[in-house]
Amino acid sequence: MSELILQWIWRKQVYDPASLYTTTGEKVEIISPGLPYPFGPDFEGAQVRINGLLHVGSVEIDLYPSLWYAHAHHLNPLYERVILHVVWKASRENCTYDKGGRVIPILALSSAVNESAIQRLSPKQVTFPCAAIARTLSESVWTAVYEEWAEQRLHERCQSYQNEGEFLQGFWSALLRGIGAPQGDSFQRIAKALPWTILKRHAPTLLSKEAALMGTAGLLESVGAPSDPYEKELLSAWRFLQRKFGWTPLQLHWHPTRPPLSPWRKLAQLAALVHNYSELAELFYHPPLKLPPLSPYWQSHWAWQRPLSRPLMHSSPLLLHNLLVNAIYPFGIYYFQVTGQAEAALQMRERFRRLPPENHRYARLYATYAYVAQNAWQTQGQIQLWRQGCEKQRCLTCRIGRLLLQQ
């Protein structure tokens, strides 16, 4: 049972009116449940008759009586007009007091809602708060909400940068995290240890970029003696960078992966991608239609002296999709906005909306209980909706929650 569902039960009066009694045994009759109110007690203008006496005022909804005190309502003067504390479960020993010490009657609804309704409104799996009633709203409402939360996610990810240098370093970090998923944290540490400005200045060739990235990642430490001209050149380039600039390798823990997804190949792919651009911002103006081929050694190897069973020139198309969704498009839209290129920002938004939806757990969750997202922009909105709305049960700050209680 979520608090939003309990509010919905109260608003829709999905209970047996003959079974409504306070925890102290007083008969309760609901004349009007009131209207949702997001800035204080949950419902305003309620009319409730308790033991025949009519009360008009506010109603607060909590899952349990203890949440009244956990949320400090007993210290808030706004809650002095509450006439009824509605909860899901309570016992006779529970008491609710307002700031002035007045006893507020407690009504537990669980005993007044029939078992079939409880099973329908309380999914056994972990879901979002309104999952059981999500489809009482139309698909168009949900997709509009996905769009709104996607916009919020875009601004939240980019608004903290103070200048262009910080912004581009943030983009560099996002690129590495995107290319390194699901080991994105380790790749972000590489981005921090080897900023884009340093890589661009001191590693002008593709080989030197590969050496800088793999060396910083600690992949070139304790390797076997070179047996291939490329291996000799790669190791020599890294040793030169170490001696000249004092670079030190990171101590990273690499989880086992399938050979095509090894950190060696992913860093080789990143090197091949950025080698085609003199500046990172060029990725916004000319996003790749496909990832460039890896250098010949990494087409046939997945690690140092570890050949693949068959050569692979390109990485999976899903990798490019991930980079576009999590780095190039969101940072590109923000870049065009802050540099006054409104038309370019709109065009990139449309490109974002043409990308197929992602297949992450949030997308599957909302597809199961609400509606399927139509594109990657909307699946990004689903991530934001879950993290900033559903997970924190901030239902009345969400348009879905407000509409469910107002309809």
Secondary structure by P-SEA (a helix, b strand, c coil): ccaaaaaaaaaaccccccccccccbbbbbbcccbbbbcccccccbbbbbccccccbbbbbbbcccccccccccccccccccccbbbbccccccbbbbcccbbbbbbbbccccccaaaaaaacccccccccccccccccaaaaaaaaaaaaaaaaaaaccccccaaaaaaaaaaaaaaaaaccaaaaaaaaaaaccaaaaaaccccaaaaaaaaaaaacccccccccccaaaaaaaaaaaaaaaaccccccccccccccccccaaaaaaaaaaaaccccccccccccccccccccccccccccccccccccccccccaaaaaaaaacccaaaaaaaaaaacaaaaaaaaaaaaaaccccccaaaaaaaacbbbbccaaaaaaaaaaaacccccccccccaaaaaaacc
